[in-house]
Amino acid sequence: MTMPVTHSNRPSSQSAGASQLWSGGIATAVVAGLVALLGVLAFRWLFHVPILAPASAGAYGDADTTIMVLASAGMALIATALLHLLLLTTPRPLTFFGWIIGLATLVAVVFPFSTSASLSQKFATATVNLFIGIAIGSLLTAVGSRFIRSG
């Protein structure tokens, strides 16, 4: 004999939405890390630009590549926390989130040009940062829009 599910046995829609938001944030972190890795590999291997490490370090580079991959994943998780906060407290949260991510991505794109690296390395790093920012912003905006509809 089956028993009907009562409201007290189900999680609230807000906690279910938060769970989906963070699941999407973790998935976004994996994608951001892979975008960083692919960007470094593409520039080092295909275009022979020694991004993040000397050319002698091979296609992967060195520990700086690992740091960039992990930092990209970490930034996606920080962006998820920001999105969660905005969704809970702000009118039009996706508008504010879009602006914040867009401006943070712009900072990440411009920053390499302030270093003493060669122009090709600056351009490569800026391009990888741009794609990471696009991935984080677009994926989390899609996840956040689902949170708004389900809440």
C-alpha positions as CSV (number, residue, x, y, z in Angstrom):
1,M,0.0,0.0,0.0
2,T,1.4,3.4,-0.9
3,M,1.0,6.4,1.2
4,P,0.4,9.9,-0.3
5,V,3.2,12.3,0.0
6,T,2.4,15.1,2.4
7,H,3.8,18.6,2.2
8,S,5.9,18.0,5.4
9,N,7.8,15.1,3.6
10,R,8.9,17.3,0.7
11,P,11.6,19.9,0.7
12,S,10.5,23.4,0.2
13,S,10.7,24.8,-3.3
14,Q,13.2,27.3,-2.2
15,S,15.6,24.6,-0.8
16,A,15.1,22.5,-3.9
17,G,15.9,25.6,-6.0
18,A,19.0,26.3,-4.0
19,S,20.1,22.7,-4.4
20,Q,19.7,23.0,-8.1
21,L,21.4,26.4,-8.1
22,W,24.5,24.9,-6.4
23,S,24.4,21.8,-8.5
24,G,24.5,24.1,-11.5
25,G,27.3,26.1,-9.9
26,I,29.4,23.0,-9.4
27,A,28.9,22.0,-13.0
28,T,29.8,25.5,-14.0
29,A,33.0,25.2,-12.0
30,V,33.9,22.1,-13.8
31,V,33.2,23.7,-17.2
32,A,35.2,26.9,-16.2
33,G,38.2,24.7,-15.2
34,L,38.0,22.8,-18.5
35,V,37.8,26.0,-20.5
36,A,40.9,27.3,-18.8
37,L,42.7,24.0,-19.5
38,L,41.6,23.9,-23.1
39,G,42.6,27.6,-23.6
40,V,46.1,27.0,-22.2
41,L,46.6,23.8,-24.2
42,A,45.3,25.5,-27.4
43,F,47.6,28.5,-27.1
44,R,50.7,26.5,-26.0
45,W,50.3,23.6,-28.3
46,L,48.4,24.9,-31.4
47,F,49.7,28.5,-31.5
48,H,53.0,28.0,-29.8
49,V,52.4,30.9,-27.4
50,P,54.2,30.2,-24.0
51,I,51.2,31.2,-21.9
52,L,51.8,30.9,-18.1
53,A,55.1,29.1,-18.4
54,P,58.2,29.0,-20.6
55,A,57.9,27.2,-24.0
56,S,60.3,24.4,-22.7
57,A,57.6,23.4,-20.2
58,G,55.6,21.5,-22.9
59,A,52.0,21.7,-23.9
60,Y,50.6,21.7,-20.4
61,G,53.1,24.2,-18.9
62,D,53.7,24.0,-15.2
63,A,52.0,24.5,-11.9
64,D,50.7,27.8,-13.1
65,T,48.3,26.0,-15.5
66,T,47.0,24.0,-12.6
67,I,46.5,27.1,-10.5
68,M,44.6,28.8,-13.4
69,V,42.3,25.8,-13.8
70,L,41.6,25.6,-10.0
71,A,41.2,29.4,-9.8
72,S,38.7,29.4,-12.7
73,A,36.7,26.7,-10.9
74,G,36.9,28.6,-7.7
75,M,35.7,31.8,-9.4
76,A,32.7,29.9,-10.7
77,L,31.8,28.9,-7.1
78,I,32.3,32.4,-5.9
79,A,30.0,33.6,-8.7
80,T,27.5,31.0,-7.6
81,A,27.5,32.3,-4.1
82,L,27.1,35.9,-5.4
83,L,24.2,34.8,-7.6
84,H,22.5,33.0,-4.7
85,L,22.9,36.1,-2.5
86,L,21.4,38.3,-5.3
87,L,18.6,35.9,-5.9
88,L,17.6,36.1,-2.3
89,T,18.0,39.8,-1.7
90,T,17.9,41.9,-4.9
91,P,15.2,43.0,-7.3
92,R,16.1,42.0,-10.8
93,P,19.0,39.8,-9.6
94,L,20.0,38.5,-13.1
95,T,20.5,42.1,-14.3
96,F,22.9,42.9,-11.4
97,F,24.6,39.5,-11.8
98,G,25.1,40.1,-15.5
99,W,26.7,43.5,-14.9
100,I,29.0,42.2,-12.1
101,I,30.2,39.2,-14.1
102,G,30.6,41.4,-17.2
103,L,32.7,43.9,-15.4
104,A,34.7,41.3,-13.6
105,T,35.4,39.6,-16.9
106,L,36.5,42.9,-18.4
107,V,39.0,43.4,-15.6
108,A,40.3,39.8,-16.2
109,V,40.7,40.6,-19.9
110,V,42.4,44.0,-19.4
111,F,44.7,42.9,-16.5
112,P,47.2,40.8,-18.6
113,F,48.1,44.0,-20.6
114,S,49.5,45.5,-17.4
115,T,52.2,42.8,-17.1
116,S,55.6,42.7,-18.6
117,A,54.8,39.5,-20.7
118,S,55.1,39.6,-24.5
119,L,52.1,40.9,-26.5
120,S,51.3,37.4,-27.7
121,Q,51.2,36.1,-24.1
122,K,49.1,39.0,-23.0
123,F,46.6,38.4,-25.8
124,A,46.5,34.7,-25.1
125,T,45.8,35.2,-21.4
126,A,43.2,37.8,-22.1
127,T,41.5,35.5,-24.6
128,V,41.4,32.6,-22.1
129,N,40.1,34.9,-19.4
130,L,37.3,36.2,-21.8
131,F,36.1,32.6,-22.5
132,I,36.2,31.7,-18.9
133,G,34.1,34.8,-18.0
134,I,31.6,34.0,-20.8
135,A,31.3,30.4,-19.7
136,I,30.7,31.4,-16.0
137,G,28.3,34.2,-16.9
138,S,26.2,32.4,-19.4
139,L,25.9,29.2,-17.5
140,L,25.1,30.7,-14.2
141,T,22.6,33.1,-15.7
142,A,20.7,30.2,-17.2
143,V,20.8,28.4,-13.9
144,G,19.6,31.5,-12.1
145,S,16.7,32.0,-14.5
146,R,15.5,28.5,-13.6
147,F,15.8,29.3,-9.9
148,I,13.6,32.4,-10.5
149,R,10.9,30.4,-12.4
150,S,10.8,27.6,-9.9
151,G,10.6,29.9,-6.9
